[in-house]
């Protein structure tokens, strides 16, 4: 079957399944709308949590970042998975025992303050809204490439699908839809990785293929990739890092505590029956997430080697009898010259996948030396030997620009896999983006309807009225997120930095101190959240522009690019969290102590039910 038709068919079937599940599991009460009635099985909740977390950033972008960064990309693997260890050990069981619907409700009750609750709502809305922009934009990119429509039309379609199963189903509908979406996205991620690993190494497990020799040779895949990228002026794949060791640490920790502080993830642990189930859910979520995250390094490395092999025949990859990419062992063993005149691919002979991606604008070619061939290398390298070889070969600069976000989506096409695999990847990319968008919209909806309308402005609102307000809030959030996805104000890496930075520097410290400290009071918590929010916004906007508007940067006020001890804005959430903890402690010390009944509440949340004193024998 022709690729476009097959893609329509596979994506259409998955969308029909999502809408059908939402209709079957539609919410009829506020409990079902907010927390799926509190009766979700831990394994089911773990799978839904995995889909909720593994967004377009995980499915589409992460392997591309690892592909470009190499070893430095480990910050995403350690940060985003390590956050679930924190959730399982430090947050999930205690929040479930507290028994509230939302994170702001916990903060408001624990800190006995409507101001603290409202501040938490503001932080939640800013973090969730900025995060959702990337999901809607990812939907647009995926639709524009695979369904032959504009990215704007793709976002409209995505809005409609999310509207059906999120507004009508609430958390109950979202939960069971996310289970289906997890199955789709994990199959779409792993199946192409298995195919590519078999083609390149003969090993069907991508995790093992990453450390194996290229098929028919005694040359390790990573050793060959290292040699290719170094010869072409890029950083060595297996040793490159994301800045200084301090920046690596702050970056990783910010992603970890940002993960543990993201409200759309935390709220999933209110949907299980018991406290023990909350911890089990986190464990199962980590298992389901690990399937993708342990595969990502293989996908990143193999995709990069495949890309170099496509545009440079001296790498030693080519088409096999069935059309799929295979290893040319004699070329690999011979260590051919990457700068040879006939090594670079002729532009007119480029494969069909390059033509298709050129139409999206995410892959671009500029023939700088007019030879009609594609030269792909790092023309900004400081390696004099590489510069000399490029000049001797008549190369006038890098001619191929590849957006990192297309690596996973294009990988099956680069490796020339069957059409059904390519169609499955399209469905997986949409499932990843839509599942997280739904979770974020649920967090936004509950914050507005339950925490603001019922909790602050109209406490006597009926359950029916609150449910209606929640659905209206979600519908409005869908419209706003779609508009921002259509008109992103120079977002990109800054969006992720801001979303995680805000969660790490505001919500996570407030929850941690709320559970493990009886001395932090209402004024301390509120001041801490506001201080953390200000510090992160100030540093991120200094680099990215105020509200990401180009031309409004003020790097001079923060000591230049990464001016604070070399820490990048993506890792500044760690500093914001430290500021939050410090301010909260100092303000609490200088103001009235926590009331006795709140201290008793904190103690009851921390102590296992029925625990008694030690008995001497």
Secondary structure, DSSP 8 states (H G I E B T S, - for coil): --HHHHHHHHHHHHHHHHHHHHHHT---SHHHHHHGGG-B-HHHHHHHHHHHHS-HIIIIIIHHHHHHHGGGGHHHHHHHHHHHHHIIIIIHHHHHHHT-SSHHHHHHHHTT-HHHHHHHHHHHHHHHHHHHHHHHHHHHHHHHHHSSS-HHHHHHHHHHHHIIIIITTHHHHHHHHHHHHHHHHHHHHHHHHHHHHHHHHS-S-HHHHTTSB-TTSSSBHHHHHHHHHHHTT---TTT--SSSHHHHHHHHHHHHHHHHH-HHHHGGGGSBSSHHHHHHHHHHHHHHHHHHHHHHHHHHHHHHHHHHHHHBGGG-EEE-TTSSEEE-HHHHHHT--TT-TTTB-BGGG--HHHHHHHTTTSEEE--SSSSSB---S-TT---HHHHHHHHHTT--S--EEE-GGGHHHHHHHHTT--HHHHHHHHHHHHHHHHHHHHHHHHHHHHIIIIIIIIIII-TT--HHHHHHHHHHHHHHHHHHHHHHHHT-SS-SHHHHHHHHHHIIIIIHHHHHHHHH-SS--HHHHHHHHHHHHHHHHHHHHHHH-GGG-TT---GGGGTSTTTTTT--GGGTHHHHHHHHHHHHHHHHHTS----HHHHHHHHHHHS-TT-------
